[in-house]
């Protein structure tokens, strides 16, 4: 499956020293991959696809935290 190969390539990319625009592109790419894999998962119910989506979601969350900043706790 091409989606799995794309997802693995995305997972292995280095995310250090990225500009803000690079992070936006990476976040959008992660979302695109997650949604595409989810469509396949709906049909097949393959557990390995769910694992890939979980890993991509974790990486996307890390990217989004760097984009938006950490929420401040307080009043």
PDB file of N, CA, C, O and CB in Angstrom:
ATOM      1  N   UNK A   1       0.841  -1.182   0.000  1.00  0.00           N
ATOM      2  CA  UNK A   1       0.000   0.000   0.000  1.00  0.00           C
ATOM      3  C   UNK A   1       0.888   1.249   0.000  1.00  0.00           C
ATOM      4  O   UNK A   1       1.836   1.363   0.777  1.00  0.00           O
ATOM      5  CB  UNK A   1      -0.958  -0.004   1.223  1.00  0.00           C
ATOM      6  N   UNK A   2       0.554   2.159  -0.880  1.00  0.00           N
ATOM      7  CA  UNK A   2       1.325   3.388  -0.975  1.00  0.00           C
ATOM      8  C   UNK A   2       1.139   4.273   0.254  1.00  0.00           C
ATOM      9  O   UNK A   2       2.074   4.960   0.667  1.00  0.00           O
ATOM     10  CB  UNK A   2       0.934   4.150  -2.223  1.00  0.00           C
ATOM     11  N   UNK A   3      -0.057   4.263   0.841  1.00  0.00           N
ATOM     12  CA  UNK A   3      -0.307   5.095   2.015  1.00  0.00           C
ATOM     13  C   UNK A   3       0.586   4.692   3.182  1.00  0.00           C
ATOM     14  O   UNK A   3       1.091   5.549   3.908  1.00  0.00           O
ATOM     15  CB  UNK A   3      -1.773   5.005   2.425  1.00  0.00           C
ATOM     16  N   UNK A   4       0.777   3.409   3.358  1.00  0.00           N
ATOM     17  CA  UNK A   4       1.624   2.932   4.456  1.00  0.00           C
ATOM     18  C   UNK A   4       3.063   3.387   4.241  1.00  0.00           C
ATOM     19  O   UNK A   4       3.730   3.807   5.186  1.00  0.00           O
ATOM     20  CB  UNK A   4       1.558   1.387   4.569  1.00  0.00           C
ATOM     21  N   UNK A   5       3.542   3.305   3.006  1.00  0.00           N
ATOM     22  CA  UNK A   5       4.909   3.744   2.709  1.00  0.00           C
ATOM     23  C   UNK A   5       5.051   5.244   2.927  1.00  0.00           C
ATOM     24  O   UNK A   5       6.057   5.701   3.471  1.00  0.00           O
ATOM     25  CB  UNK A   5       5.293   3.380   1.265  1.00  0.00           C
ATOM     26  N   UNK A   6       4.043   6.017   2.504  1.00  0.00           N
ATOM     27  CA  UNK A   6       4.075   7.464   2.728  1.00  0.00           C
ATOM     28  C   UNK A   6       4.078   7.773   4.221  1.00  0.00           C
ATOM     29  O   UNK A   6       4.805   8.656   4.675  1.00  0.00           O
ATOM     30  CB  UNK A   6       2.873   8.146   2.044  1.00  0.00           C
ATOM     31  N   UNK A   7       3.269   7.049   4.978  1.00  0.00           N
ATOM     32  CA  UNK A   7       3.185   7.274   6.419  1.00  0.00           C
ATOM     33  C   UNK A   7       4.513   6.946   7.095  1.00  0.00           C
ATOM     34  O   UNK A   7       4.953   7.679   7.980  1.00  0.00           O
ATOM     35  CB  UNK A   7       2.055   6.431   7.030  1.00  0.00           C
ATOM     36  N   UNK A   8       5.151   5.856   6.689  1.00  0.00           N
ATOM     37  CA  UNK A   8       6.440   5.492   7.270  1.00  0.00           C
ATOM     38  C   UNK A   8       7.500   6.535   6.926  1.00  0.00           C
ATOM     39  O   UNK A   8       8.326   6.882   7.769  1.00  0.00           O
ATOM     40  CB  UNK A   8       6.879   4.103   6.778  1.00  0.00           C
ATOM     41  N   UNK A   9       7.479   7.031   5.701  1.00  0.00           N
ATOM     42  CA  UNK A   9       8.433   8.067   5.302  1.00  0.00           C
ATOM     43  C   UNK A   9       8.205   9.335   6.123  1.00  0.00           C
ATOM     44  O   UNK A   9       9.161   9.983   6.549  1.00  0.00           O
ATOM     45  CB  UNK A   9       8.309   8.373   3.789  1.00  0.00           C
ATOM     46  N   UNK A  10       6.945   9.684   6.342  1.00  0.00           N
ATOM     47  CA  UNK A  10       6.622  10.867   7.142  1.00  0.00           C
ATOM     48  C   UNK A  10       7.092  10.690   8.584  1.00  0.00           C
ATOM     49  O   UNK A  10       7.640  11.613   9.187  1.00  0.00           O
ATOM     50  CB  UNK A  10       5.108  11.144   7.107  1.00  0.00           C
ATOM     51  N   UNK A  11       6.872   9.502   9.126  1.00  0.00           N
ATOM     52  CA  UNK A  11       7.289   9.230  10.510  1.00  0.00           C
ATOM     53  C   UNK A  11       8.800   9.347  10.680  1.00  0.00           C
ATOM     54  O   UNK A  11       9.274   9.794  11.724  1.00  0.00           O
ATOM     55  CB  UNK A  11       6.830   7.834  10.937  1.00  0.00           C
ATOM     56  N   UNK A  12       9.560   8.949   9.658  1.00  0.00           N
ATOM     57  CA  UNK A  12      11.017   8.936   9.763  1.00  0.00           C
ATOM     58  C   UNK A  12      11.666  10.276   9.455  1.00  0.00           C
ATOM     59  O   UNK A  12      12.875  10.421   9.635  1.00  0.00           O
ATOM     60  CB  UNK A  12      11.573   7.904   8.846  1.00  0.00           C
ATOM     61  N   UNK A  13      10.898  11.258   8.997  1.00  0.00           N
ATOM     62  CA  UNK A  13      11.447  12.578   8.707  1.00  0.00           C
ATOM     63  C   UNK A  13      11.859  13.267   9.996  1.00  0.00           C
ATOM     64  O   UNK A  13      11.207  13.121  11.031  1.00  0.00           O
ATOM     65  CB  UNK A  13      10.430  13.436   7.942  1.00  0.00           C
ATOM     66  N   UNK A  14      12.941  14.015   9.922  1.00  0.00           N
ATOM     67  CA  UNK A  14      13.384  14.804  11.068  1.00  0.00           C
ATOM     68  C   UNK A  14      12.501  16.037  11.192  1.00  0.00           C
ATOM     69  O   UNK A  14      12.159  16.671  10.193  1.00  0.00           O
ATOM     70  CB  UNK A  14      14.881  15.208  10.928  1.00  0.00           C
ATOM     71  N   UNK A  15      12.141  16.366  12.400  1.00  0.00           N
ATOM     72  CA  UNK A  15      11.281  17.517  12.622  1.00  0.00           C
ATOM     73  C   UNK A  15      12.006  18.646  13.341  1.00  0.00           C
ATOM     74  O   UNK A  15      11.377  19.631  13.728  1.00  0.00           O
ATOM     75  CB  UNK A  15      10.064  17.107  13.411  1.00  0.00           C
ATOM     76  N   UNK A  16      13.310  18.520  13.527  1.00  0.00           N
ATOM     77  CA  UNK A  16      14.048  19.578  14.196  1.00  0.00           C
ATOM     78  C   UNK A  16      14.458  20.638  13.183  1.00  0.00           C
ATOM     79  O   UNK A  16      14.627  20.353  11.998  1.00  0.00           O
ATOM     80  CB  UNK A  16      15.283  19.009  14.921  1.00  0.00           C
ATOM     81  N   UNK A  17      14.612  21.841  13.662  1.00  0.00           N
ATOM     82  CA  UNK A  17      15.043  22.980  12.853  1.00  0.00           C
ATOM     83  C   UNK A  17      14.084  23.271  11.704  1.00  0.00           C
ATOM     84  O   UNK A  17      14.516  23.604  10.600  1.00  0.00           O
ATOM     85  CB  UNK A  17      16.431  22.729  12.307  1.00  0.00           C
ATOM     86  N   UNK A  18      12.797  23.147  11.960  1.00  0.00           N
ATOM     87  CA  UNK A  18      11.791  23.436  10.936  1.00  0.00           C
ATOM     88  C   UNK A  18      11.285  24.863  11.126  1.00  0.00           C
ATOM     89  O   UNK A  18      11.154  25.337  12.255  1.00  0.00           O
ATOM     90  CB  UNK A  18      10.608  22.416  11.005  1.00  0.00           C
ATOM     91  N   UNK A  19      11.006  25.538  10.029  1.00  0.00           N
ATOM     92  CA  UNK A  19      10.380  26.849  10.118  1.00  0.00           C
ATOM     93  C   UNK A  19       8.894  26.661  10.416  1.00  0.00           C
ATOM     94  O   UNK A  19       8.373  25.547  10.361  1.00  0.00           O
ATOM     95  CB  UNK A  19      10.591  27.664   8.805  1.00  0.00           C
ATOM     96  N   UNK A  20       8.229  27.755  10.726  1.00  0.00           N
ATOM     97  CA  UNK A  20       6.806  27.686  11.021  1.00  0.00           C
ATOM     98  C   UNK A  20       6.024  27.193   9.810  1.00  0.00           C
ATOM     99  O   UNK A  20       5.104  26.387   9.946  1.00  0.00           O
ATOM    100  CB  UNK A  20       6.287  29.051  11.467  1.00  0.00           C
ATOM    101  N   UNK A  21       6.387  27.674   8.636  1.00  0.00           N
ATOM    102  CA  UNK A  21       5.663  27.233   7.438  1.00  0.00           C
ATOM    103  C   UNK A  21       5.902  25.751   7.163  1.00  0.00           C
ATOM    104  O   UNK A  21       5.007  25.061   6.675  1.00  0.00           O
ATOM    105  CB  UNK A  21       6.086  28.067   6.219  1.00  0.00           C
ATOM    106  N   UNK A  22       7.108  25.255   7.473  1.00  0.00           N
ATOM    107  CA  UNK A  22       7.378  23.823   7.326  1.00  0.00           C
ATOM    108  C   UNK A  22       6.519  23.006   8.280  1.00  0.00           C
ATOM    109  O   UNK A  22       6.042  21.926   7.930  1.00  0.00           O
ATOM    110  CB  UNK A  22       8.862  23.529   7.572  1.00  0.00           C
ATOM    111  N   UNK A  23       6.323  23.528   9.490  1.00  0.00           N
ATOM    112  CA  UNK A  23       5.487  22.826  10.469  1.00  0.00           C
ATOM    113  C   UNK A  23       4.028  22.793  10.018  1.00  0.00           C
ATOM    114  O   UNK A  23       3.345  21.786  10.206  1.00  0.00           O
ATOM    115  CB  UNK A  23       5.599  23.498  11.851  1.00  0.00           C
ATOM    116  N   UNK A  24       3.547  23.882   9.426  1.00  0.00           N
ATOM    117  CA  UNK A  24       2.173  23.921   8.929  1.00  0.00           C
ATOM    118  C   UNK A  24       1.999  22.883   7.829  1.00  0.00           C
ATOM    119  O   UNK A  24       1.007  22.155   7.814  1.00  0.00           O
ATOM    120  CB  UNK A  24       1.814  25.334   8.405  1.00  0.00           C
ATOM    121  N   UNK A  25       2.957  22.811   6.911  1.00  0.00           N
ATOM    122  CA  UNK A  25       2.897  21.829   5.824  1.00  0.00           C
ATOM    123  C   UNK A  25       2.924  20.410   6.389  1.00  0.00           C
ATOM    124  O   UNK A  25       2.170  19.546   5.942  1.00  0.00           O
ATOM    125  CB  UNK A  25       4.071  22.036   4.834  1.00  0.00           C
ATOM    126  N   UNK A  26       3.791  20.172   7.370  1.00  0.00           N
ATOM    127  CA  UNK A  26       3.894  18.834   7.975  1.00  0.00           C
ATOM    128  C   UNK A  26       2.597  18.453   8.689  1.00  0.00           C
ATOM    129  O   UNK A  26       2.164  17.303   8.620  1.00  0.00           O
ATOM    130  CB  UNK A  26       5.076  18.779   8.965  1.00  0.00           C
ATOM    131  N   UNK A  27       1.984  19.409   9.371  1.00  0.00           N
ATOM    132  CA  UNK A  27       0.732  19.139  10.071  1.00  0.00           C
ATOM    133  C   UNK A  27      -0.372  18.795   9.078  1.00  0.00           C
ATOM    134  O   UNK A  27      -1.160  17.881   9.321  1.00  0.00           O
ATOM    135  CB  UNK A  27       0.321  20.347  10.927  1.00  0.00           C
ATOM    136  N   UNK A  28      -0.436  19.507   7.977  1.00  0.00           N
ATOM    137  CA  UNK A  28      -1.452  19.232   6.960  1.00  0.00           C
ATOM    138  C   UNK A  28      -1.212  17.880   6.289  1.00  0.00           C
ATOM    139  O   UNK A  28      -2.157  17.151   5.988  1.00  0.00           O
ATOM    140  CB  UNK A  28      -1.467  20.347   5.906  1.00  0.00           C
ATOM    141  N   UNK A  29       0.048  17.557   6.061  1.00  0.00           N
ATOM    142  CA  UNK A  29       0.385  16.268   5.454  1.00  0.00           C
ATOM    143  C   UNK A  29      -0.021  15.120   6.394  1.00  0.00           C
ATOM    144  O   UNK A  29      -0.565  14.108   5.951  1.00  0.00           O
ATOM    145  CB  UNK A  29       1.907  16.197   5.133  1.00  0.00           C
ATOM    146  N   UNK A  30       0.249  15.292   7.689  1.00  0.00           N
ATOM    147  CA  UNK A  30      -0.133  14.279   8.666  1.00  0.00           C
ATOM    148  C   UNK A  30      -1.645  14.088   8.672  1.00  0.00           C
ATOM    149  O   UNK A  30      -2.133  12.958   8.709  1.00  0.00           O
ATOM    150  CB  UNK A  30       0.363  14.666  10.068  1.00  0.00           C
ATOM    151  N   UNK A  31      -2.381  15.188   8.637  1.00  0.00           N
ATOM    152  CA  UNK A  31      -3.842  15.102   8.632  1.00  0.00           C
ATOM    153  C   UNK A  31      -4.326  14.374   7.380  1.00  0.00           C
ATOM    154  O   UNK A  31      -5.220  13.531   7.455  1.00  0.00           O
ATOM    155  CB  UNK A  31      -4.470  16.511   8.711  1.00  0.00           C
ATOM    156  N   UNK A  32      -3.735  14.700   6.229  1.00  0.00           N
ATOM    157  CA  UNK A  32      -4.132  14.059   4.978  1.00  0.00           C
ATOM    158  C   UNK A  32      -3.907  12.551   5.049  1.00  0.00           C
ATOM    159  O   UNK A  32      -4.766  11.765   4.648  1.00  0.00           O
ATOM    160  CB  UNK A  32      -3.354  14.658   3.796  1.00  0.00           C
ATOM    161  N   UNK A  33      -2.736  12.157   5.567  1.00  0.00           N
ATOM    162  CA  UNK A  33      -2.422  10.730   5.674  1.00  0.00           C
ATOM    163  C   UNK A  33      -3.361  10.019   6.644  1.00  0.00           C
ATOM    164  O   UNK A  33      -3.840   8.921   6.362  1.00  0.00           O
ATOM    165  CB  UNK A  33      -0.974  10.540   6.121  1.00  0.00           C
ATOM    166  N   UNK A  34      -3.617  10.645   7.774  1.00  0.00           N
ATOM    167  CA  UNK A  34      -4.492  10.028   8.775  1.00  0.00           C
ATOM    168  C   UNK A  34      -5.887   9.809   8.201  1.00  0.00           C
ATOM    169  O   UNK A  34      -6.469   8.737   8.372  1.00  0.00           O
ATOM    170  CB  UNK A  34      -4.568  10.903  10.044  1.00  0.00           C
ATOM    171  N   UNK A  35      -6.425  10.818   7.524  1.00  0.00           N
ATOM    172  CA  UNK A  35      -7.773  10.688   6.965  1.00  0.00           C
ATOM    173  C   UNK A  35      -7.830   9.656   5.846  1.00  0.00           C
ATOM    174  O   UNK A  35      -8.808   8.918   5.728  1.00  0.00           O
ATOM    175  CB  UNK A  35      -8.256  12.033   6.446  1.00  0.00           C
ATOM    176  N   UNK A  36      -6.787   9.604   5.027  1.00  0.00           N
ATOM    177  CA  UNK A  36      -6.765   8.625   3.937  1.00  0.00           C
ATOM    178  C   UNK A  36      -6.676   7.199   4.486  1.00  0.00           C
ATOM    179  O   UNK A  36      -7.366   6.298   4.008  1.00  0.00           O
ATOM    180  CB  UNK A  36      -5.583   8.903   2.989  1.00  0.00           C
ATOM    181  N   UNK A  37      -5.823   7.006   5.490  1.00  0.00           N
ATOM    182  CA  UNK A  37      -5.699   5.681   6.097  1.00  0.00           C
ATOM    183  C   UNK A  37      -6.995   5.302   6.807  1.00  0.00           C
ATOM    184  O   UNK A  37      -7.383   4.134   6.813  1.00  0.00           O
ATOM    185  CB  UNK A  37      -4.512   5.642   7.086  1.00  0.00           C
ATOM    186  N   UNK A  38      -7.662   6.285   7.405  1.00  0.00           N
ATOM    187  CA  UNK A  38      -8.926   6.012   8.090  1.00  0.00           C
ATOM    188  C   UNK A  38      -9.982   5.495   7.120  1.00  0.00           C
ATOM    189  O   UNK A  38     -10.767   4.617   7.480  1.00  0.00           O
ATOM    190  CB  UNK A  38      -9.435   7.274   8.791  1.00  0.00           C
ATOM    191  N   UNK A  39     -10.016   6.019   5.905  1.00  0.00           N
ATOM    192  CA  UNK A  39     -10.981   5.534   4.911  1.00  0.00           C
ATOM    193  C   UNK A  39     -10.738   4.062   4.583  1.00  0.00           C
ATOM    194  O   UNK A  39     -11.684   3.288   4.438  1.00  0.00           O
ATOM    195  CB  UNK A  39     -10.900   6.380   3.628  1.00  0.00           C
ATOM    196  N   UNK A  40      -9.463   3.683   4.467  1.00  0.00           N
ATOM    197  CA  UNK A  40      -9.128   2.287   4.201  1.00  0.00           C
ATOM    198  C   UNK A  40      -9.476   1.436   5.427  1.00  0.00           C
ATOM    199  O   UNK A  40      -9.985   0.323   5.293  1.00  0.00           O
ATOM    200  CB  UNK A  40      -7.621   2.139   3.837  1.00  0.00           C
ATOM    201  N   UNK A  41      -9.196   1.970   6.622  1.00  0.00           N
ATOM    202  CA  UNK A  41      -9.470   1.235   7.855  1.00  0.00           C
ATOM    203  C   UNK A  41     -10.965   0.933   7.997  1.00  0.00           C
ATOM    204  O   UNK A  41     -11.341  -0.141   8.467  1.00  0.00           O
ATOM    205  CB  UNK A  41      -8.974   2.032   9.070  1.00  0.00           C
ATOM    206  N   UNK A  42     -11.808   1.870   7.597  1.00  0.00           N
ATOM    207  CA  UNK A  42     -13.256   1.657   7.695  1.00  0.00           C
ATOM    208  C   UNK A  42     -13.693   0.429   6.904  1.00  0.00           C
ATOM    209  O   UNK A  42     -14.621  -0.276   7.300  1.00  0.00           O
ATOM    210  CB  UNK A  42     -14.012   2.893   7.197  1.00  0.00           C
ATOM    211  N   UNK A  43     -13.024   0.181   5.793  1.00  0.00           N
ATOM    212  CA  UNK A  43     -13.375  -0.958   4.946  1.00  0.00           C
ATOM    213  C   UNK A  43     -12.791  -2.272   5.458  1.00  0.00           C
ATOM    214  O   UNK A  43     -13.458  -3.307   5.438  1.00  0.00           O
ATOM    215  CB  UNK A  43     -12.902  -0.711   3.533  1.00  0.00           C
ATOM    216  N   UNK A  44     -11.521  -2.222   5.922  1.00  0.00           N
ATOM    217  CA  UNK A  44     -10.808  -3.462   6.224  1.00  0.00           C
ATOM    218  C   UNK A  44     -10.784  -3.825   7.704  1.00  0.00           C
ATOM    219  O   UNK A  44     -10.676  -5.002   8.046  1.00  0.00           O
ATOM    220  CB  UNK A  44      -9.410  -3.359   5.728  1.00  0.00           C
ATOM    221  N   UNK A  45     -10.883  -2.831   8.588  1.00  0.00           N
ATOM    222  CA  UNK A  45     -10.777  -3.040  10.043  1.00  0.00           C
ATOM    223  C   UNK A  45      -9.441  -3.692  10.426  1.00  0.00           C
ATOM    224  O   UNK A  45      -9.378  -4.493  11.359  1.00  0.00           O
ATOM    225  CB  UNK A  45     -11.946  -3.917  10.541  1.00  0.00           C
ATOM    226  N   UNK A  46      -8.379  -3.340   9.697  1.00  0.00           N
ATOM    227  CA  UNK A  46      -7.046  -3.893   9.945  1.00  0.00           C
ATOM    228  C   UNK A  46      -6.405  -3.156  11.118  1.00  0.00           C
ATOM    229  O   UNK A  46      -6.259  -1.934  11.082  1.00  0.00           O
ATOM    230  CB  UNK A  46      -6.151  -3.788   8.671  1.00  0.00           C
ATOM    231  N   UNK A  47      -6.023  -3.899  12.157  1.00  0.00           N
ATOM    232  CA  UNK A  47      -5.467  -3.300  13.369  1.00  0.00           C
ATOM    233  C   UNK A  47      -4.140  -2.592  13.109  1.00  0.00           C
ATOM    234  O   UNK A  47      -3.819  -1.618  13.790  1.00  0.00           O
ATOM    235  CB  UNK A  47      -5.278  -4.363  14.431  1.00  0.00           C
ATOM    236  N   UNK A  48      -3.368  -3.065  12.136  1.00  0.00           N
ATOM    237  CA  UNK A  48      -2.086  -2.414  11.859  1.00  0.00           C
ATOM    238  C   UNK A  48      -2.298  -0.991  11.322  1.00  0.00           C
ATOM    239  O   UNK A  48      -1.473  -0.108  11.557  1.00  0.00           O
ATOM    240  CB  UNK A  48      -1.270  -3.249  10.849  1.00  0.00           C
ATOM    241  N   UNK A  49      -3.389  -0.777  10.611  1.00  0.00           N
ATOM    242  CA  UNK A  49      -3.697   0.582  10.131  1.00  0.00           C
ATOM    243  C   UNK A  49      -4.006   1.509  11.306  1.00  0.00           C
ATOM    244  O   UNK A  49      -3.628   2.681  11.298  1.00  0.00           O
ATOM    245  CB  UNK A  49      -4.895   0.555   9.144  1.00  0.00           C
ATOM    246  N   UNK A  50      -4.692   0.979  12.306  1.00  0.00           N
ATOM    247  CA  UNK A  50      -4.988   1.782  13.486  1.00  0.00           C
ATOM    248  C   UNK A  50      -3.701   2.176  14.204  1.00  0.00           C
ATOM    249  O   UNK A  50      -3.584   3.302  14.688  1.00  0.00           O
ATOM    250  CB  UNK A  50      -5.917   1.017  14.439  1.00  0.00           C
ATOM    251  N   UNK A  51      -2.740   1.266  14.277  1.00  0.00           N
ATOM    252  CA  UNK A  51      -1.458   1.571  14.904  1.00  0.00           C
ATOM    253  C   UNK A  51      -0.731   2.680  14.153  1.00  0.00           C
ATOM    254  O   UNK A  51      -0.145   3.573  14.766  1.00  0.00           O
ATOM    255  CB  UNK A  51      -0.584   0.318  14.966  1.00  0.00           C
ATOM    256  N   UNK A  52      -0.770   2.621  12.834  1.00  0.00           N
ATOM    257  CA  UNK A  52      -0.127   3.659  12.021  1.00  0.00           C
ATOM    258  C   UNK A  52      -0.802   5.005  12.273  1.00  0.00           C
ATOM    259  O   UNK A  52      -0.124   6.021  12.427  1.00  0.00           O
ATOM    260  CB  UNK A  52      -0.187   3.296  10.510  1.00  0.00           C
ATOM    261  N   UNK A  53      -2.123   5.015  12.316  1.00  0.00           N
ATOM    262  CA  UNK A  53      -2.855   6.267  12.561  1.00  0.00           C
ATOM    263  C   UNK A  53      -2.521   6.830  13.943  1.00  0.00           C
ATOM    264  O   UNK A  53      -2.395   8.045  14.100  1.00  0.00           O
ATOM    265  CB  UNK A  53      -4.379   6.037  12.436  1.00  0.00           C
ATOM    266  N   UNK A  54      -2.379   5.973  14.932  1.00  0.00           N
ATOM    267  CA  UNK A  54      -2.035   6.440  16.281  1.00  0.00           C
ATOM    268  C   UNK A  54      -0.655   7.088  16.309  1.00  0.00           C
ATOM    269  O   UNK A  54      -0.462   8.129  16.937  1.00  0.00           O
ATOM    270  CB  UNK A  54      -2.084   5.275  17.280  1.00  0.00           C
ATOM    271  N   UNK A  55       0.310   6.463  15.620  1.00  0.00           N
ATOM    272  CA  UNK A  55       1.661   7.034  15.586  1.00  0.00           C
ATOM    273  C   UNK A  55       1.669   8.374  14.855  1.00  0.00           C
ATOM    274  O   UNK A  55       2.329   9.317  15.291  1.00  0.00           O
ATOM    275  CB  UNK A  55       2.641   6.059  14.909  1.00  0.00           C
ATOM    276  N   UNK A  56       0.942   8.458  13.754  1.00  0.00           N
ATOM    277  CA  UNK A  56       0.873   9.716  13.002  1.00  0.00           C
ATOM    278  C   UNK A  56       0.189  10.805  13.824  1.00  0.00           C
ATOM    279  O   UNK A  56       0.603  11.964  13.794  1.00  0.00           O
ATOM    280  CB  UNK A  56       0.123   9.508  11.674  1.00  0.00           C
ATOM    281  N   UNK A  57      -0.849  10.431  14.550  1.00  0.00           N
ATOM    282  CA  UNK A  57      -1.556  11.395  15.381  1.00  0.00           C
ATOM    283  C   UNK A  57      -0.652  11.928  16.479  1.00  0.00           C
ATOM    284  O   UNK A  57      -0.687  13.120  16.783  1.00  0.00           O
ATOM    285  CB  UNK A  57      -2.806  10.766  15.987  1.00  0.00           C
ATOM    286  N   UNK A  58       0.153  11.069  17.075  1.00  0.00           N
ATOM    287  CA  UNK A  58       1.083  11.507  18.117  1.00  0.00           C
ATOM    288  C   UNK A  58       2.092  12.494  17.553  1.00  0.00           C
ATOM    289  O   UNK A  58       2.400  13.501  18.191  1.00  0.00           O
ATOM    290  CB  UNK A  58       1.807  10.305  18.737  1.00  0.00           C
ATOM    291  N   UNK A  59       2.608  12.214  16.365  1.00  0.00           N
ATOM    292  CA  UNK A  59       3.579  13.116  15.746  1.00  0.00           C
ATOM    293  C   UNK A  59       2.905  14.440  15.375  1.00  0.00           C
ATOM    294  O   UNK A  59       3.500  15.505  15.543  1.00  0.00           O
ATOM    295  CB  UNK A  59       4.212  12.460  14.492  1.00  0.00           C
ATOM    296  N   UNK A  60       1.683  14.379  14.878  1.00  0.00           N
ATOM    297  CA  UNK A  60       0.944  15.595  14.523  1.00  0.00           C
ATOM    298  C   UNK A  60       0.703  16.451  15.758  1.00  0.00           C
ATOM    299  O   UNK A  60       0.809  17.675  15.690  1.00  0.00           O
ATOM    300  CB  UNK A  60      -0.397  15.241  13.851  1.00  0.00           C
ATOM    301  N   UNK A  61       0.382  15.830  16.877  1.00  0.00           N
ATOM    302  CA  UNK A  61       0.156  16.577  18.115  1.00  0.00           C
ATOM    303  C   UNK A  61       1.425  17.311  18.544  1.00  0.00           C
ATOM    304  O   UNK A  61       1.363  18.458  18.985  1.00  0.00           O
ATOM    305  CB  UNK A  61      -0.317  15.633  19.235  1.00  0.00           C
ATOM    306  N   UNK A  62       2.581  16.644  18.414  1.00  0.00           N
ATOM    307  CA  UNK A  62       3.847  17.298  18.768  1.00  0.00           C
ATOM    308  C   UNK A  62       4.105  18.503  17.870  1.00  0.00           C
ATOM    309  O   UNK A  62       4.562  19.545  18.338  1.00  0.00           O
ATOM    310  CB  UNK A  62       5.017  16.302  18.664  1.00  0.00           C
ATOM    311  N   UNK A  63       3.813  18.360  16.591  1.00  0.00           N
ATOM    312  CA  UNK A  63       3.999  19.470  15.650  1.00  0.00           C
ATOM    313  C   UNK A  63       3.050  20.612  16.007  1.00  0.00           C
ATOM    314  O   UNK A  63       3.453  21.775  16.020  1.00  0.00           O
ATOM    315  CB  UNK A  63       3.761  19.003  14.186  1.00  0.00           C
ATOM    316  N   UNK A  64       1.789  20.281  16.297  1.00  0.00           N
ATOM    317  CA  UNK A  64       0.794  21.308  16.609  1.00  0.00           C
ATOM    318  C   UNK A  64       1.135  22.052  17.897  1.00  0.00           C
ATOM    319  O   UNK A  64       0.888  23.253  18.004  1.00  0.00           O
ATOM    320  CB  UNK A  64      -0.591  20.680  16.725  1.00  0.00           C
ATOM    321  N   UNK A  65       1.699  21.348  18.866  1.00  0.00           N
ATOM    322  CA  UNK A  65       2.103  22.006  20.108  1.00  0.00           C
ATOM    323  C   UNK A  65       3.180  23.041  19.817  1.00  0.00           C
ATOM    324  O   UNK A  65       3.153  24.136  20.377  1.00  0.00           O
ATOM    325  CB  UNK A  65       2.611  20.972  21.140  1.00  0.00           C
ATOM    326  N   UNK A  66       4.127  22.705  18.948  1.00  0.00           N
ATOM    327  CA  UNK A  66       5.170  23.662  18.574  1.00  0.00           C
ATOM    328  C   UNK A  66       4.597  24.843  17.805  1.00  0.00           C
ATOM    329  O   UNK A  66       5.108  25.958  17.913  1.00  0.00           O
ATOM    330  CB  UNK A  66       6.244  22.975  17.739  1.00  0.00           C
ATOM    331  N   UNK A  67       3.534  24.610  17.027  1.00  0.00           N
ATOM    332  CA  UNK A  67       2.914  25.693  16.264  1.00  0.00           C
ATOM    333  C   UNK A  67       2.122  26.636  17.164  1.00  0.00           C
ATOM    334  O   UNK A  67       2.260  27.856  17.074  1.00  0.00           O
ATOM    335  CB  UNK A  67       2.003  25.122  15.185  1.00  0.00           C
ATOM    336  N   UNK A  68       1.301  26.066  18.024  1.00  0.00           N
ATOM    337  CA  UNK A  68       0.361  26.855  18.805  1.00  0.00           C
ATOM    338  C   UNK A  68       0.913  27.264  20.161  1.00  0.00           C
ATOM    339  O   UNK A  68       0.401  28.193  20.785  1.00  0.00           O
ATOM    340  CB  UNK A  68      -0.910  26.088  18.994  1.00  0.00           C
ATOM    341  N   UNK A  69       1.935  26.591  20.615  1.00  0.00           N
ATOM    342  CA  UNK A  69       2.462  26.842  21.943  1.00  0.00           C
ATOM    343  C   UNK A  69       1.716  26.041  22.981  1.00  0.00           C
ATOM    344  O   UNK A  69       0.603  25.574  22.739  1.00  0.00           O
ATOM    345  CB  UNK A  69       2.393  28.314  22.272  1.00  0.00           C
ATOM    346  N   UNK A  70       2.311  25.887  24.105  1.00  0.00           N
ATOM    347  CA  UNK A  70       1.673  25.138  25.177  1.00  0.00           C
ATOM    348  C   UNK A  70       0.641  26.031  25.858  1.00  0.00           C
ATOM    349  O   UNK A  70       0.881  27.222  26.057  1.00  0.00           O
ATOM    350  CB  UNK A  70       2.722  24.620  26.200  1.00  0.00           C
ATOM    351  N   UNK A  71      -0.508  25.455  26.218  1.00  0.00           N
ATOM    352  CA  UNK A  71      -1.512  26.262  26.923  1.00  0.00           C
ATOM    353  C   UNK A  71      -1.007  26.619  28.307  1.00  0.00           C
ATOM    354  O   UNK A  71      -0.381  25.804  28.985  1.00  0.00           O
ATOM    355  CB  UNK A  71      -2.860  25.511  27.021  1.00  0.00           C
ATOM    356  N   UNK A  72      -1.287  27.847  28.719  1.00  0.00           N
ATOM    357  CA  UNK A  72      -0.840  28.284  30.029  1.00  0.00           C
ATOM    358  C   UNK A  72      -1.848  27.844  31.078  1.00  0.00           C
ATOM    359  O   UNK A  72      -3.059  27.921  30.877  1.00  0.00           O
ATOM    360  CB  UNK A  72      -0.644  29.812  30.064  1.00  0.00           C
ATOM    361  N   UNK A  73      -1.318  27.383  32.198  1.00  0.00           N
ATOM    362  CA  UNK A  73      -2.207  27.043  33.292  1.00  0.00           C
ATOM    363  C   UNK A  73      -2.228  28.234  34.232  1.00  0.00           C
ATOM    364  O   UNK A  73      -1.197  28.866  34.464  1.00  0.00           O
ATOM    365  CB  UNK A  73      -1.755  25.732  34.027  1.00  0.00           C
ATOM    366  N   UNK A  74      -3.360  28.531  34.754  1.00  0.00           N
ATOM    367  CA  UNK A  74      -3.481  29.684  35.641  1.00  0.00           C
ATOM    368  C   UNK A  74      -4.846  30.300  35.504  1.00  0.00           C
ATOM    369  O   UNK A  74      -5.763  29.727  34.916  1.00  0.00           O
ATOM    370  CB  UNK A  74      -2.401  30.721  35.347  1.00  0.00           C
ATOM    371  N   UNK A  75      -4.953  31.466  36.054  1.00  0.00           N
ATOM    372  CA  UNK A  75      -6.260  32.139  36.090  1.00  0.00           C
ATOM    373  C   UNK A  75      -6.498  32.916  34.842  1.00  0.00           C
ATOM    374  O   UNK A  75      -7.545  33.546  34.697  1.00  0.00           O
ATOM    375  CB  UNK A  75      -6.369  33.056  37.283  1.00  0.00           C
TER     376      UNK A  75
END
